[in-house]
Amino acid sequence: MIRDPGLQPERTRLAWQRTGVATVLVGSAAAVAAAHREATAVLLLAAAACLGAGAVILLGARIAVDAPYARLVLGAAATIAIAVVGIALALT
């Protein structure tokens, strides 16, 4: 059976893009919720998390395919940033 080595990296890259876009959308929703609650610190935190998630989208596409742990760390960092925003929203 002949395998096409180009498909797996492309699927992985697209999956990271979807994850990054979803993270930015959740962060944006958290920023809107913080703005409605007039929680300036949480709004700034949400904006920073969205910027971080945007960096994950850009950097995740540029990391070599043979370095999966770097992508995992970037994705985990973006997820943790959005989780911190959610916790901050819950506490305000």
N, C-alpha and C positions, 0 to 999 in steps of 0.2 A: 504494500500500500504506500503510495506517495503522499507525503505530508507537506503542507504548505506552511513554512515557518513564519510567514508574514501575518497570518490571521490571529494567532494568539496574542502577540504584542499589541495589535490594533484593538482587539476586544478589551484587553487590559487597560489600554489608554482611554478608550471610550468609557469604561466603567469608572475610572478615576475622574473623568470629566463630569459624568453624571453625579457622582458623589460630591464633588466640589460645588457644582451648581446647586444641588439640594442643600448643602451646608450654607451656602451664601443666602439662599432663600429663607432658610430657618433663621439665620442671623439677622436678616433684614426684617423679618416678622418680629423678632425680639426687639430690634431697634424701634420699630413702630410702637410696640407695646410699651417700651420704656418712655417714648416720647409722650404717649397718652397719659402715662402715670407721672409725668414731669420728673423722672428720675434721671438727672443729667449724667451722673457717674455711670449708671447702667447703660445709658445711651452711648456714651463714649466707649465703654467696654464692648458693647455689641458692634459698634463701628469697627473697632480694632479686630474683633473676631471675624467680621466679614472681610476685612482686608487680609487677614491671615488665611482665610478659606480661599480667597482669590489667589493668593500666592500658592496655595496647594494645587489649584487648577493649573496655574502656569508652570510651576516647578515639577509637578507630577508628570506632565507630558514630556519634559525634557530629561528626566532621569533615565539612565540606561535600563534596558529591559532586564539585564542580569543583576540589578540591584533592587530586589523586591522589598528589602527591609527598609530602605530609605523612603519608599512610597508609603509603607505601612506607618512609619514614624510620622510622616507628614499628615496622613489621614487621621491618625490618632490625635495629633496636636490640634488639628482643626476641630475634631469632634469634642475634645476636652474644652477648647475655647468656647464653643457654643454651649456646652453643658454648664460652664462657669457663668455664662450670661443667663442661662435659665435659672440657676440657683440664685443669682443676684436679683433677678426679677421676682422670684418667689419670696425673697426676704424683704423686698421693699414694699 
